[in-house]
Amino acid sequence: MIKETVFKKFDNKAGLEAQLAERIANQLQDAVDAKGKASLIVSGGSTPLKLFELLSKKAIDWNDVYVTLADERWVDTDHGDSNERLVRNNLLKNRAASAKFCGLKNMYASPAEGQAMTTELLAHFPKPFDVVVLGMGNDGHTCSWFPCAASDELENALTTTNLCVAVTPGSAPHARISLSKTAILASRQIYLHIVGEQKLAVYRKAMTDNDQNEMPIRAVLDQRKTPLDVYWSA
Ligand SMILES: O=C(O)[C@H](O)[C@@H](O)[C@H](O)[C@H](O)COP(=O)(O)O
C-alpha cells in the first residue's frame, strides 16, 4: 500500500538543512505573531546537528519560543548521550539562546518514577505544538518508539492518551522517556528529517506496509491527522 506523504528530495544535506531551517523559523515566527508564543519539539541523534546550528542563528522571537525534546535518555544532562546536552550545545545558542527550553529528564532515578513530573511539565507547554522534528533509526524507530522485538512498551507509546511514556528499549542504550503518539500528533506540523541511502530504503520499506510494531515510524506515516513532510537528502 502506498501512502500519500509530502516527500521533499534534496541533492545534498546543505540544501535540505537551509530550506528546513528557514521553513521552521518562519512557522515559529508566524505562531509567535499569531499567539504570542510558539512550541518546537526536536529529536536527538546525529542528523539534526547542522539544522540546529542554522536554526540557532535565525532572527526570530526566540524569547517566545518553547523548546522540548521528542525523547530523552535517562542520563544526567551533562552525559555525552543526553539529548538535552545535544540541544543545549547545538541549538540553544546564538539567537536561540533565549528560547524557553524544558528538558524531559528530572531528578527521579528512572523514567517510570519521573514520568509524572515530566507530564506535569508538558501540561504547561504550548499546544498544539507548532513544529515537531523527528528522526528515524535504521530499525524504523522514531522518538523512543522501538520495534516491539526490542521494546515491550511500544503499544503503550502508540495508544496511551498520556503525553509521555517510560521506555526501556532492548536494542538501544539507556532507559528513556518519550513523547507518546498522542502528544506527537497533537501538533500543527511534523517534519521527518532523514539523510542517506540507507534511511531512504528504510523509509520506502515503511511506506509499503502497515505493521507499526515492526516499524513504529509508520505510526506517523500512516496518520492523516497532522501534516507530515519528509525531508530527505543523499
Ligand atoms: O534519542 C534519539 O536517539 C532520537 O530521538 C532518535 O529517535 C533519533 O532521531 C534516531 O535514532 C535517528 O538518529 P540519527 O539521526 O543519529 O540517525
The ligand as an SDF file (V2000), in Angstrom:
LIG
                    3D

 17 16  0  0  0  0  0  0  0  0999 V2000
   17.1500    9.9510   21.1340 O   0  0  0  0  0  0  0  0  0  0  0  0
   17.2970    9.5720   19.9640 C   0  0  0  0  0  0  0  0  0  0  0  0
   18.1440    8.7530   19.6190 O   0  0  0  0  0  0  0  0  0  0  0  0
   16.4700   10.1820   18.8740 C   0  0  0  0  0  0  0  0  0  0  0  0
   15.4000   10.8650   19.2850 O   0  0  0  0  0  0  0  0  0  0  0  0
   16.1630    9.1240   17.8480 C   0  0  0  0  0  0  0  0  0  0  0  0
   14.8090    8.8720   17.6300 O   0  0  0  0  0  0  0  0  0  0  0  0
   16.8480    9.5810   16.5680 C   0  0  0  0  0  0  0  0  0  0  0  0
   16.0790   10.6160   15.9690 O   0  0  0  0  0  0  0  0  0  0  0  0
   17.0300    8.4400   15.6200 C   0  0  0  0  0  0  0  0  0  0  0  0
   17.6510    7.3830   16.3160 O   0  0  0  0  0  0  0  0  0  0  0  0
   17.9010    8.8600   14.4350 C   0  0  0  0  0  0  0  0  0  0  0  0
   19.2010    9.1410   14.9060 O   0  0  0  0  0  0  0  0  0  0  0  0
   20.3600    9.6160   13.8780 P   0  0  0  0  0  0  0  0  0  0  0  0
   19.9600   10.9820   13.4110 O   0  0  0  0  0  0  0  0  0  0  0  0
   21.6170    9.6390   14.7120 O   0  0  0  0  0  0  0  0  0  0  0  0
   20.3940    8.5930   12.7610 O   0  0  0  0  0  0  0  0  0  0  0  0
  1  2  2  0
  2  3  1  0
  2  4  1  0
  4  5  1  0
  4  6  1  0
  6  7  1  0
  6  8  1  0
  8  9  1  0
  8 10  1  0
 10 11  1  0
 10 12  1  0
 12 13  1  0
 13 14  1  0
 14 15  2  0
 14 16  1  0
 14 17  1  0
M  END
$$$$
